[in-house]
C-alpha cells in the first residue's frame, strides 16, 4: 500500500500500521530473547496449549457441534499425553474449561510463563461441505485469499471483546489492510515454528491418514505476539459431515491428540539432541550460577553473549566439540552446563553475531551477563537504555 500524505499528515491507515509496527518491535526487543532462554532450560520444557474460542465465543458451528468444545477436548487430551509420556515437560492450558478468554490474553499466558512452545488448537469451516483435511499455520503473511480468510475468521473473536479497538491498537480483523503489517515482520521463530508444524502434519497424514492440506502462513493475532515457536492447528473441517463426526468422536479426538503429542515429542528430542552431543564427564556442579573463570571480568558492565548449547554432562571446552568455535565459555548452573560464545557491550552487535552462527547453531539465543552473573535480558536492556 502506498503512503498518502495530505497537508503534511500521513493517511490514517498508514499511521495505524506504523504505530503497530513500532509497538511490536518494542515488545519483541525487550522480551523475545529473554523468553527464548526457556528453550532447553534447566529443569523442564514448558508447553502452552491453547484451546481456541470458549465461553461466549463458540467458534465455528457445525450441524451438531461447536468448535470451542472440540478444541478443548483435543487440547486437554494432548496435554495429558504429553505429561504422561515426555519427561521434564510442564503443560499449561490457556483454558481448561468452557470460559471466555480474550484473544490478547492467550499469547500473554505463554510469554509470562517463558514457554518453549505455544500450540493453539482449532477446527475449520468453509462454505463447501466437501472440503476436508488438516492444516497447521505459522505466523506470516497470508499468501493467498484462502489463508487470509481463515485468519480473518479466527481473529474476528476480538469483535466480541470490550474496547477491542484500543486493546488491539486499531487492528480490524475484517480489513485486508490491517494484515499488511504482518508482511513487514520477520518471525524470529519462523524456522522452529515451521519445524514443529511440519511434524504435526506428518503425524496427521502418515499415522492418521488424514488429508494433508500442508503447513501455511497467515496473520493470526494469537501467534503475532508470542515470544517462542508457535503454531495454530486446524484439526479438520466442522463443515464436512464425515469430518465433523470424526472431530466429535472420542477415538477421533484421541487420535488427533496423540498425533500432536508425537510431533511435540519428536521436536523436543531433536532440539535436546542438538544440545547434548558432548563427551560425557561425570561431575556434579556445586555453584548455583557461576560462570567459569574464562569469562573476562565485566567490571560492572553488561555484556551480551550467545548461548549455543546446554547439556546435563560437562563437555571439554575445545573447538572440535563446538563446531569449530574457539571462544566458547562454560556456565555452570544447578543441574546443567551451558555453553556461550561472543561478548558484546552492544545488543545489536550480539544480534548480528547470533545471525552468523545460527548456520551451525540454529537455536542459539542471546543472554546478558554482568560481573559473572546472568541477568534477565529485559532487565539488562532497561539498564542499558538508562545510560
DAZI-V423983 format. One line per field, one symbol per residue. phi: phi as a letter, one per 30 degrees, with the letter a starting at -180 (. if undefined). psi: psi as a letter, one per 20 degrees, with the letter a starting at -180 (. if undefined). burial: # if it has 24 or more other C-alpha atoms within 12 Angstrom, else .. A space follows every 10 residues. Layout:
phi: ???
psi: ???
burial: ???
This chain:
phi: .dccbchicd eedddddddd ddddddddec bddddddddh ddcadbcccc deijidcdid ccdbabeedd dddddddddd ddddbbdhbc cbcdabadbd bedddddddd ddchdcabbc cbbcabdddc dajcbbcbdl dddbdddddd ddddddeddd ddhddddchi dcdccedddd eddcccdecd dddddddddd ddddddccid dccicbcadc ddcdcdcaeb bbccdlcddc eddddddcdd eddddddddd edddeddddd ddddcbdbed bdacdcddbb ddddddedhi ddbcbcdcab adcdcddbed dbhjdccdbc cccebbccbb biabdcdddd dddedddddc bdcdbcbcbb hibdcedddd ddddddd
psi: pqpppoljpq qghhgggggh ghggggghhi hghghhihpl rhhrqppppo oqbqcioibq pahkrqghgg ggghghhghg gghhipqkpp ppphqjanqp pqhhhghhgg ghjlqhppop prqrqrhpii prrqqpqrpa ppirhgghhg ggghiihhii qplhgghkkj poiiohhhih hhiipoohkg ghghghghhg hgggghhikq pojrprqrmp hhigjqlrpq qppoiroiip ghhggghiqg gghgggghgg ghggghgghg ghhhjjmqpp ooppqhqgno qriipppili qpqprophrq qiqpqpnqhh ilkipikpqp porfjqpqpr qqopipghhh hhghhgiihh mijqrprppp lkqpqphggg hghghh.
burial: .......... ..##.###.# #..#...### ########## ##.####### #####.#### ##..###### ########## ###..#..## ######.#.# ########## ########## ######.... .######### ##....#### #########. .......### ###..##### ##..#.#### .######### #####..#.# .######### ########## ########## #.##.###.. .######### ########.. ##.###.#.. .........# ##..#..... .######### #####.#... ##....#### ###.###### ####..#..# #.##..#... ########## .#######.# #......
